[in-house]
Amino acid sequence: MPMTRTSLNHHNCSLARTVDIIGDKWTLMIIRDAFYGFRRFKDFKTRLGITQAVLSDRLANLVEHGILDRTAAEGQHPEYRLTEMGRDLFPLVVGLVQWGDRWIHGANGPPILIRDRVNAQPVSLALRNSAGKPVDSSDVEVSPGPGATPATLAEFARLARHA
Amino acid sequence: MPMTRTSLNHHNCSLARTVDIIGDKWTLMIIRDAFYGFRRFKDFKTRLGITQAVLSDRLANLVEHGILDRTAAEGQHPEYRLTEMGRDLFPLVVGLVQWGDRWIHGANGPPILIRDRVNAQPVSLALRNSAGKPVDSSDVEVSPGPGATPATLAEFARLARHA
């Protein structure tokens, strides 16, 4: 799939690069289902109701980028499991689910609960500063980092002049 | 844009509904730029290098769903600002950027720094349980909630039998 899409890699931004790999609705839903415990092609296909071709393409993309591992024991159906890189997407998946729960879920309450195994209480995602205090967008400043290109530096300089 | 795409609303999942609204690469990059402080059509267009038509479509979608507010003072260019619902996406934007920083950024280091205004230290996203302890996907269980449809209940029952 990324081969046929406009690549965002020329954008000097980790979000752009991330979105280029996982910013596709079916890809995100496959990752979600992998966290829910689904592992087989057939299960993903049933859950998502997509064609074999689209699912194969998305799974190959996820394996190629190191997010899913494909293992096939002899005579068994292949299984797809999240790698360490893939498991590191868990806070994002929870964030997407909980944002939807807060802002757009139906009147019946959350369709899915994501809870601590030990005490069955909800887990939650929070942005914190180095002292562990919750912060939001107004507490934070965004600035060019060591990997910024001249174009990125120029855009932020222009933004600072306008502000 | 959602009008011409396959709607995921029939999926009984807050992630599917969220992805249906914001799970588009340009939409996510517009939201990112709105957090960085960009507000005008021309700025988004320059930053993203997309056509007027695509940008108009994505901005209209974000306004329609209540993520951006469009204000136009007389004789001024309209400005697009994040609403409360939009600002609540900040942890997700930080999560996308930081996942990219960890797993796919270039050798030069992060292009963009997201830091606490007060002490200039990095902020970080973490999933925590109700006692404030960091948790990961292995500490968490996913189960049908009050808003689950019979189909969702059946799928999770099937998963439990296979596990």
Interface residues (C-beta under 8 A of the other chain):
Chain A: R5 L8 H11 N12 C13 S14 L15 A16 R17 T18 V19 D20 I21 G23 D24 K25 L28 M29 R32 F35 Y36 G37 F38 D43 T46 R47 L48 G66 L82 M85 R87 D88 L89 F90 P91 L92 V93 V94 G95 L96 V97 Q98 W99 G100 D101 R102 W103 I104 H105 G106 N108 G109 P110 P111 I112 L113 I114 R115 D116 R117 V118 N119 A120 Q121 P122 V123 S124 L125 A126 L127 R128 N129 S130 A131 V135 D136 S137 D139 V140 E141 V142 S143 P144 G145 P146 G147 A148 T149 T152 E155 F156 L159 A163
Chain B: R5 L8 H11 N12 C13 S14 L15 A16 R17 T18 V19 D20 I21 G23 D24 K25 L28 M29 R32 F35 Y36 G37 F38 D43 T46 R47 L48 G66 L82 M85 R87 D88 L89 F90 P91 L92 V93 V94 G95 L96 V97 Q98 W99 G100 D101 R102 W103 I104 H105 G106 N108 G109 P110 P111 I112 L113 I114 R115 D116 R117 V118 N119 A120 Q121 P122 V123 S124 L125 A126 L127 R128 N129 S130 A131 V135 D136 S137 D139 V140 E141 V142 S143 P144 G145 P146 G147 A148 T149 T152 E155 F156 L159 A163
